[in-house]
């Protein structure tokens, strides 16, 4: 049974991941604007490889929403249904 605390912790986990992603993307965009030190290979990855990864992540999230499941994250293993990961 899902409790209000489970919902709150799931929301907190989503918020935390969004803030981490926003911070990383902010640093990368600063690097593209020469305001943050980053190697040239990182800039090349941002404009080539990252686009395909973003499209794949969006596709997987859309499927997960349609199936009402937690998507598999390659960096963390198989999602087990616990939103507090």
Backbone as CSV, one residue per row, in Angstrom:
resi,resn,N_x,N_y,N_z,CA_x,CA_y,CA_z,C_x,C_y,C_z
1,UNK,0.842,-1.181,0.000,0.000,0.000,0.000,0.888,1.246,0.000
2,UNK,0.524,2.186,-0.820,1.286,3.425,-0.923,0.794,4.403,0.143
3,UNK,1.743,4.951,0.872,1.410,5.920,1.914,1.748,7.327,1.428
4,UNK,1.227,8.348,2.092,1.585,9.722,1.714,3.096,9.977,1.796
5,UNK,3.770,9.315,2.734,5.217,9.483,2.849,5.938,8.912,1.628
6,UNK,5.446,7.791,1.081,6.026,7.221,-0.138,5.917,8.208,-1.301
7,UNK,4.763,8.838,-1.404,4.543,9.812,-2.470,5.472,11.009,-2.277
8,UNK,5.603,11.483,-1.042,6.479,12.620,-0.764,7.935,12.284,-1.071
9,UNK,8.383,11.094,-0.678,9.767,10.693,-0.947,10.013,10.502,-2.444
10,UNK,9.032,9.995,-3.161,9.170,9.855,-4.610,9.289,11.228,-5.263
11,UNK,8.463,12.165,-4.822,8.530,13.532,-5.346,9.860,14.191,-5.037
12,UNK,10.370,13.958,-3.842,11.668,14.505,-3.461,12.783,13.909,-4.319
13,UNK,12.696,12.621,-4.610,13.697,11.978,-5.460,13.691,12.540,-6.868
14,UNK,12.489,12.773,-7.413,12.376,13.354,-8.750,12.947,14.766,-8.749
15,UNK,12.609,15.549,-7.737,13.110,16.916,-7.644,14.632,16.915,-7.555
16,UNK,15.205,16.017,-6.764,16.661,15.949,-6.600,17.343,15.639,-7.936
17,UNK,16.800,14.662,-8.676,17.380,14.327,-9.978,17.264,15.486,-10.959
18,UNK,16.156,16.221,-10.917,15.985,17.372,-11.803,16.994,18.468,-11.472
19,UNK,17.237,18.715,-10.196,18.199,19.739,-9.795,19.621,19.339,-10.184
20,UNK,19.959,18.057,-10.027,21.277,17.581,-10.443,21.450,17.744,-11.945
21,UNK,20.438,17.364,-12.699,20.512,17.493,-14.155,20.633,18.943,-14.574
22,UNK,19.890,19.821,-13.930,19.949,21.243,-14.266,21.335,21.814,-13.960
23,UNK,21.931,21.407,-12.842,23.270,21.895,-12.493,24.306,21.417,-13.504
24,UNK,24.235,20.158,-13.878,25.187,19.617,-14.848,25.025,20.305,-16.196
25,UNK,23.788,20.458,-16.648,23.570,21.112,-17.936,23.995,22.584,-17.883
26,UNK,23.804,23.227,-16.760,24.262,24.613,-16.614,25.772,24.724,-16.742
27,UNK,26.492,23.792,-16.116,27.948,23.798,-16.233,28.374,23.513,-17.667
28,UNK,27.699,22.583,-18.320,28.059,22.258,-19.707,27.763,23.421,-20.650
29,UNK,26.636,24.078,-20.462,26.322,25.228,-21.305,27.306,26.364,-21.046
30,UNK,27.718,26.531,-19.789,28.742,27.532,-19.480,30.047,27.189,-20.175
31,UNK,30.355,25.891,-20.241,31.559,25.464,-20.939,31.492,25.748,-22.425
32,UNK,30.320,25.556,-23.027,30.169,25.869,-24.448,30.322,27.366,-24.696
33,UNK,29.952,28.178,-23.705,30.086,29.630,-23.827,31.426,30.143,-23.355
34,UNK,32.364,29.245,-23.076,33.723,29.578,-22.628,33.747,30.252,-21.260
35,UNK,32.699,30.067,-20.470,32.686,30.615,-19.116,33.077,29.558,-18.086
36,UNK,33.246,28.323,-18.517,33.582,27.207,-17.639,34.610,26.357,-18.363
37,UNK,35.638,25.957,-17.673,36.697,25.180,-18.300,36.233,23.753,-18.576
38,UNK,36.366,23.334,-19.837,36.049,21.962,-20.199,36.859,21.577,-21.432
39,UNK,37.203,20.308,-21.565,38.001,19.884,-22.715,37.207,19.983,-24.021
40,UNK,37.902,20.201,-25.137,37.212,20.307,-26.430,36.382,19.070,-26.770
41,UNK,36.825,17.901,-26.322,36.066,16.686,-26.627,34.679,16.713,-25.976
42,UNK,34.571,17.355,-24.820,33.273,17.458,-24.144,32.300,18.300,-24.967
43,UNK,32.805,19.406,-25.525,31.953,20.253,-26.366,31.490,19.485,-27.598
44,UNK,32.374,18.695,-28.179,32.006,17.896,-29.350,30.940,16.864,-28.980
45,UNK,31.097,16.231,-27.824,30.096,15.257,-27.370,28.732,15.904,-27.161
46,UNK,28.726,17.139,-26.639,27.460,17.817,-26.373,26.661,18.070,-27.646
47,UNK,27.342,18.375,-28.720,26.613,18.715,-29.941,26.425,17.518,-30.868
48,UNK,27.026,16.379,-30.565,26.844,15.202,-31.420,26.182,14.063,-30.664
49,UNK,26.889,13.453,-29.736,26.411,12.254,-29.060,25.234,12.531,-28.122
50,UNK,25.237,13.644,-27.424,24.202,13.921,-26.429,22.813,14.028,-27.044
51,UNK,22.723,14.477,-28.276,21.412,14.611,-28.915,20.729,13.258,-29.082
52,UNK,21.500,12.263,-29.515,20.940,10.918,-29.674,20.558,10.324,-28.325
53,UNK,21.376,10.555,-27.302,21.069,10.049,-25.972,19.815,10.709,-25.408
54,UNK,19.657,12.000,-25.651,18.473,12.706,-25.170,17.209,12.162,-25.839
55,UNK,17.294,11.914,-27.125,16.141,11.363,-27.844,15.784,9.972,-27.310
56,UNK,16.785,9.136,-27.054,16.535,7.792,-26.523,15.944,7.866,-25.110
57,UNK,16.459,8.758,-24.275,15.926,8.907,-22.922,14.475,9.385,-22.959
58,UNK,14.169,10.296,-23.864,12.791,10.781,-23.997,11.857,9.664,-24.455
59,UNK,12.334,8.857,-25.389,11.519,7.738,-25.869,11.237,6.752,-24.745
60,UNK,12.280,6.403,-23.977,12.109,5.451,-22.879,11.183,6.001,-21.790
61,UNK,11.291,7.295,-21.499,10.420,7.888,-20.481,8.975,7.889,-20.953
62,UNK,8.740,8.167,-22.230,7.380,8.138,-22.767,6.783,6.732,-22.659
63,UNK,7.577,5.725,-23.012,7.097,4.349,-22.886,6.806,3.995,-21.430
64,UNK,7.679,4.433,-20.521,7.475,4.143,-19.102,6.190,4.794,-18.592
65,UNK,5.920,6.021,-19.048,4.690,6.686,-18.622,3.461,5.957,-19.147
66,UNK,3.548,5.488,-20.393,2.420,4.754,-20.967,2.197,3.419,-20.250
67,UNK,3.294,2.768,-19.850,3.197,1.470,-19.177,3.093,1.606,-17.661
68,UNK,3.241,2.833,-17.156,3.207,3.132,-15.724,4.227,2.300,-14.957
69,UNK,5.460,2.292,-15.451,6.559,1.588,-14.804,7.738,2.530,-14.648
70,UNK,8.713,2.100,-13.871,9.954,2.846,-13.737,10.919,2.323,-14.796
71,UNK,11.481,3.215,-15.639,12.350,2.745,-16.715,13.675,2.199,-16.202
72,UNK,14.273,1.327,-16.986,15.589,0.765,-16.686,16.647,1.843,-16.902
73,UNK,17.516,2.033,-15.916,18.611,2.987,-16.049,19.904,2.206,-16.183
74,UNK,20.597,2.309,-17.314,21.814,1.531,-17.523,22.884,1.771,-16.470
75,UNK,22.932,2.973,-15.892,23.970,3.274,-14.911,23.637,2.757,-13.510
76,UNK,22.404,2.315,-13.278,22.007,1.866,-11.941,21.405,0.474,-11.908
77,UNK,21.330,-0.194,-13.018,20.721,-1.527,-13.022,19.238,-1.452,-13.247
78,UNK,18.577,-2.575,-13.126,17.151,-2.671,-13.381,16.358,-1.965,-12.288
79,UNK,15.375,-1.146,-12.693,14.505,-0.487,-11.737,13.627,-1.513,-11.038
80,UNK,13.518,-1.406,-9.733,12.768,-2.401,-8.996,11.410,-1.946,-8.530
81,UNK,10.942,-0.802,-9.024,9.639,-0.324,-8.626,9.682,0.610,-7.425
82,UNK,10.846,0.817,-6.845,10.972,1.709,-5.694,11.405,3.076,-6.197
83,UNK,10.579,4.094,-6.018,10.883,5.421,-6.528,11.915,6.151,-5.674
84,UNK,12.319,5.574,-4.557,13.270,6.244,-3.673,14.711,5.854,-3.954
85,UNK,15.032,5.435,-5.166,16.381,4.973,-5.492,17.304,6.141,-5.634
